[in-house]
Amino acid sequence: MAVDTAFAEGHDEAFAWALLDAASDTILVIDRSDRVVFAHEHGAELFGQPAAALLGSAIEDLLSGGVRTVQRGRREAQGVEPAVHASRDEPELRAVRADGSGVPVEVSTCPLPIGDDAFTVVTLRDISARVRAEDHLRRVLHTLDASDDGVFIFDADSLRYSYVNEGAVRITGYSPAELETMTPLHLNADAHDTD
């Protein structure tokens, strides 16, 4: 960690608390028994209750489908070097709100050794907007695939196709994987090499 000594003088504790409260992600600290021993106010909004109400809660009650992620992160962190374990590839992790509803989250864990005690920092990021966008994209692509017409979407920089629907596959006779290595010039019968 690097801190300007003039700044650090008299600001250490206040700075640390302000930094935690400024975090846009939800930060929890859990003990060895998977109970919350710290929750910051801003982040507790994810759970729909004040931070104080989270203290003593079992992580399994707050994180549907994520207890294994937290425990795996803790096991991996028991190695020589502290490591961060993120859940980006884990499906359906949800923060459980006070009203019982779930919020899709991405979870990261990191060891926090303090003296002889071992705690784990659990950081939760609300990914509701990303999940909605991915769902919308899936529905759009499903609609495009249902069209009998050929739909070709290409990258503006490389001109390579980034998406082709079933109609495009049927019309060209190429597989989606083959088409995604091509550009519109490959399919233009009038285009020719000048070599």
TATATA-V217523 format. One record per run of one state. SS is the DSSP state (~ for helix, > for strand, _ for the rest). FROM is the first residue (numbers start at 1). LEN is the number of residues. If there is no record, write none. Layout:
ss,from,len
SS,FROM,LEN
SS,FROM,LEN
//
This chain:
ss,from,len
_,1,4
~,5,4
_,9,3
~,12,11
_,23,3
>,26,5
_,31,4
>,35,5
_,40,1
~,41,7
_,48,3
~,51,4
_,55,3
>,58,1
~,59,4
>,63,2
_,65,2
~,67,11
_,78,6
>,84,3
_,87,7
>,94,3
_,97,5
>,102,13
_,115,2
>,117,10
_,127,1
~,128,19
_,147,5
>,152,3
_,155,5
>,160,5
_,165,1
~,166,7
_,173,3
~,176,4
_,180,3
>,183,1
~,184,4
_,188,8
//
